[in-house]
């Protein structure tokens, strides 16, 4: 799976994804301007086959052909639990661009 971490995703998640070994991960700031608007991030993800990982539910407003993984930042889910949940989700979808899931607190 290819994950594009939104602007304010904690580095602990980026590290966990990278260490998982089966997730390709980049941060928005590494591939786009730090001031890039959410819709442009969504478009970039769609064009380049990335699933957006974010705590920003504004991404639900955009109708782009990209995956979206939304977590609740204030719940502070552990990186390992997020990786496990993403593996579960990835195994359930043949095409990761069709993913649009909310990972509930009971999963992590």
C-alpha positions in Angstrom: 0.0 0.0 0.0 1.1 3.6 -0.7 0.3 6.1 2.0 0.5 9.8 1.7 0.6 11.3 5.2 -1.2 14.6 5.5 0.4 17.8 6.9 0.0 17.3 10.6 0.3 13.5 10.9 2.6 12.7 13.8 6.0 11.4 12.8 5.4 8.2 14.9 2.9 7.1 12.3 5.2 7.8 9.4 8.0 5.8 11.1 5.6 2.9 11.9 4.4 2.7 8.3 8.0 2.8 7.0 9.1 0.1 9.5 6.1 -2.2 8.6 8.0 -3.1 5.4 4.8 -3.5 3.2 3.8 0.2 3.3 5.4 2.8 1.0 5.0 6.1 2.8 5.7 9.8 2.0 4.7 13.0 3.8 2.9 15.8 2.0 5.8 18.2 2.9 8.2 15.8 1.0 6.3 15.9 -2.3 4.3 19.1 -2.2 4.5 22.6 -0.8 3.9 22.8 3.0 1.0 25.2 2.2 -0.7 22.9 -0.2 -4.5 22.9 0.2 -6.3 19.7 1.1 -8.1 19.4 -2.3 -4.7 19.6 -4.1 -3.3 17.0 -1.8 -6.3 14.8 -2.6 -5.8 15.4 -6.4 -2.1 14.5 -6.1 -2.9 11.3 -4.2 -5.4 10.3 -6.9 -3.0 11.0 -9.8 -0.1 9.1 -8.2 -1.9 6.1 -6.5 -1.6 7.2 -2.9 -4.0 6.6 -0.1 -4.3 9.7 2.1 -3.8 9.1 5.9 -5.2 12.0 7.9 -7.1 13.2 10.9 -8.7 16.0 8.8 -12.3 15.0 7.8 -12.3 17.8 5.1 -11.0 15.2 2.7 -14.4 13.6 2.6 -15.6 16.7 0.7 -13.5 15.9 -2.3 -14.6 13.5 -5.0 -11.3 12.2 -6.2 -10.4 8.6 -7.1 -8.1 8.0 -4.2 -8.2 6.1 -0.9 -8.7 7.8 2.4 -7.8 6.6 5.9 -9.1 8.8 8.6 -8.1 8.5 12.3 -9.2 10.5 15.3 -6.1 12.4 16.6 -7.5 13.1 20.1 -7.8 9.3 20.7 -4.0 9.1 20.1 -4.1 5.5 18.7 -0.8 3.6 18.9 1.2 3.4 15.7 1.2 -0.4 15.9 -2.6 -0.6 16.2 -2.9 1.7 13.2 -0.6 -0.5 11.1 -2.6 -3.5 12.2 -5.9 -1.8 11.3 -4.5 -0.7 7.9 -3.3 -4.3 7.2 -6.8 -5.5 7.9 -8.4 -2.9 5.7 -5.8 -3.4 2.9 -6.5 -7.2 2.9 -10.2 -6.4 2.4 -9.8 -4.3 -0.7 -8.4 -5.3 -4.1 -8.1 -1.7 -5.2 -6.7 0.6 -2.5 -8.1 3.6 -4.4 -11.6 2.6 -3.3 -10.7 2.7 0.4 -12.6 5.3 2.4 -12.7 4.1 6.0 -13.0 5.5 9.4 -10.9 3.4 11.9 -13.1 3.3 15.0 -11.5 3.5 18.5 -12.5 -0.1 19.1 -10.2 -1.2 16.3 -7.1 0.3 17.7 
